Amino acid sequence: MTVPGTIYEAIGGQDTVDQIAKNLYKYVATEPILMEIFPPDLSEAERKQRLFLTQLFGGPQLYLEDRGHPMLRRRHLEFEVTDERKVLWLKCMNKSLEETGVEEPYRTAIFERLSKTAEHMVNTETNPIVPN
């Protein structure tokens, strides 16, 4: 039995990454609170996500070649990324991983890594409503 060297290889390579990104934005499109910070046409966001996930999972350095260093927090500063949006995005990603059929232990490893990244993206505090 050959053990894959990267998550990218273990989950099936580019076809699987492409499907994860496609499914992710299918779910993002159903979340009005997320869509407030996304353009109506999600095709470019999906393309960038494919590049990023490919690189993150140990595949070719497509994001670096196309966009330079990820600098994710800086690239997201123009958007109000709240805890609520982080949770919704992660919910969409979890559904995407499930629908795509990513198996354990890779699914958990991917979700944990992306949870840390999503936490780092939060740049806007929301004020909780305090009853009088």
PyMOL commands that set and color helices and strands:
alter all, ss='L'
color gray80, all
select helices_A, chain A and resi 7-11+14-28+32-35+43-56+62-67+72-76+83-100+106-121
alter helices_A, ss='H'
color red, helices_A
deselect
rebuild
show_as cartoon
